[in-house]
Amino acid sequence: MSSYNSPMEIHVHGQVALRSEVTFDNIQDALKPIWKYAGAKSLAAAAGSFYEDEPGIQFDAKEKLLQMCWTVEGDDDFRQVLDEMCMNLNEVAQAGAVIEVTFFDAEYDDDDENDDSDTESRDDFLMLFVGPDPASIMQVQRDMLVQDVVSLMERHFDGAELGGVVEAIDGLFSQRFDNLVNSLQLGKPPRGAGGGSGGLGHGGGRKPRHLH
């Protein structure tokens, strides 16, 4: 078997706040691309993870929350279902959210690195963004970036000194949002938006609350 056809373990991890009217049937429809990929006939049949110690896919009807910590066996073709899943989640999400997808090459052996083999691990990581509108998606992207940058820079500077850095990040996102609105392409992520197959979703014209 070719290394490019070898099985992978694919882990989907994220938490999505849902609109108040969302039901289990809505979630089942939204996640249909991934549970069908798993070979199941329903979300309930696929909700359990490949690993028993992972909670799998859970819908909290009371809190209106979708939680995913779910591993499935598959291959690179799993990427083809991610766009549809993210677009579906845009329709039920209450706020912006990030979904992390990690591909683990199940047949790759770290010991092979010391051999003369040309085989390389196909491990990969995607960060996808979903939300009800472009502003909410940019908001969660902005918040993650600020957290990462501030965390890094606080090793060298006091947090009170980083206000200008945060303002600069807000300015970049504000310009990106303005460009998006001006382009009238609200269904596509702007160039350089980074790994989000969910793109910027649909609708919406308001700016994220931090982007002034």
Summary of the structure (lengths in Angstrom):
residues: 212
radius of gyration: 19.3
end to end distance: 54.6
largest distance: 57.0
contacts: 618
relative contact order: 0.16
helix: 41%
strand: 20%
